[in-house]
């Protein structure tokens, strides 16, 4: 008999995934800055809480403040056979270790003919919404999804956070695991089942238009769908869950059903992953589309510190509603 799902916040779901994976596999370790000492003793968002006490500081390691050294050490440990998790406080700082990620971890299997794997997970957070300003609020998922050899995970719910993190740790490929700093306290049911990469989730079924979104934009897209339901518009919302591998088949199936597509992401709109999804959908579903797909993303600007300016550059629920109405065009009455 299956156990009932637990109601957990996202940070607690991540913490549970780490505890379960460390218990199951003694070869897993995690390293990062202040992951045993900050605040509650679990890093800045509590995700590694009680890990050091339970598993020892030889497996849960505080490191100096040097992302370049930290990431490179993690890559080397993974290449040597240790399943290594590296926690970086903010995804912005991962750029300091870009050589280790992009030129070493991502290319090691190819360059050495598959002689060894690189089971590395870079856990970090991105996104805006809590006043962290320009150097602590970027959404860099498109950058990493562009690099051959890297897997990129963007969990939106507590259940996905748990299931995808355990899958990431078991993967033999280097994985960029991007949490959203504004969602750590969102709560939801957690079944404690592993979730495979490359398998999108239908967050809401509908028949009139497909919206593809992740993380904060997923939440706002679901809000927009409920608002439009009151006007008789039935919105289907798809959460890719991983940007690489990317489950385009599920998106194609949805677009073929609804015949309309909108993509919403928090990353800067220009050159974002939304364009990749739209390009694929146009190429493969041209005859099934009744109108041109549309996309939303952040303005081409650093994220402001000011709360009001920060809100202004990131797509709001209202902006998603407007984009859906524009995509549907004459099929619906425009708002007054």
Buried (B, 14 or more C-beta within 10 A) or exposed (E): EEEEBBEBBBBBBBBBBBBBBBEEEEEBBBBBBBBBEBEEBBBBBBBBBBBBEEBEEEBBBBBEEEBBBBBBBBBBBBBEEBBBBBBBBBBBBBBBBBEBBBEBBBBBBEEEEEEBBBBBBBBBBBBBBEEBEBEBBBBBBBBBBBBEBBBBBBBBBBBBBBBBBBBBBBBEBBBBBBBBBBBBEBEBEBBBEBBEBBBBBBBBEBEBBBBBBBBBBBBBBBBBBEBBBEEEBBBBBBBBBBBBBBBBEBBBBBBBBBBBBBBBBBBBBEBBBBBBBBEBBBEBBEEBBEBEBBBBBBBEEBBBEEEEEBEEBBBBBEBBBBBBBBBBEEBBEEEE
